[in-house]
Amino acid sequence: METEPKDVIVLGSIRRGAKKFANIQNETKISPEELNSILEELENKKFIKVEEKKGLFGKKIELKITEKGSNELDKKIIEIQDKWKEMQSIYQSGDKQKLQQKMEENKSILPSMMFFGLMDMMMFSMMFSMMGIGMSDYISQENIPNDGMDDGGMDDGGFDFDIGF
């Protein structure tokens, strides 16, 4: 079953606990129109379910990932991890042309790799340096995380734990 990279990001956002449209939209940075169609598609595939709850101010709509959706997300994350490992291996071999070709093939999943924290951002930027191109040639600016790399590390003095899925 094929899912598009943005579908995977939306599923991941829901599994992380974003239950409302606005929360998912803020986390994924996907336009409301596109997000709406992605959510409809995920619901049609039975990857998510829509629950209506009665609240103080009327009904609330919450989105939840189904077991089928969670299993699909796990498969996609493993696929993405494998592609990242392949890119790392090519980088370490020093084959600039092959790395550029592999990045071009995987251009659509690079934002997913970042969203799920599956890539080492230092190595990723070194890959671009090796090829002599900028990250923005492959990834839109809003998808490049600002992990405080330019100011020497953590900007809030706290720790960043990735508990994974």
Phi, psi and omega in degrees: 000120184272132171238147179281156181305321180291328176300318182296317179297318180295316177301317179298320179297317180294318180294330177288347176122358176286116185251342183252150181308311183298320180294317179296317181296318179296319183286323186268342182061031178263139181301149182305319181296313181294319179298318179301315181291325177296315180297319178298317179296316179297323178291319178298325178279358181064032176273336176225160173231149180258125178245130175261128179236149177270127179242185180298324185252033181106199184275145176247143177250126178237145179254136179227144178280141178270170177298320177299317179295320179294319178296318178297318179297316178302316179298316182295320180296319178297317177301315181295318178300317179297320179293322178295316179299322178295318178295320177300315182298316179296318178301314182293335178283343177083011181275095185299314182295316181295321179296316180297320178296315181295321178295320179297317179298325185257015183308319184289338181260357179302317177299326177295319178301319180290316183302318182270001178067031184274348183247151175274111186297326178296313180295321180300314179292327177293327176299316180293322177298316180300322181278348180074030179230166180265153178301326184293346174289339183246333188227134178293150187305322183290343178270351179275117183289145174258090183271021180074021182294334183275348181244023173085015175132221186287131183269347181247004179076002181265186178251147179250105180259131174252107184276351175072195183237000000 
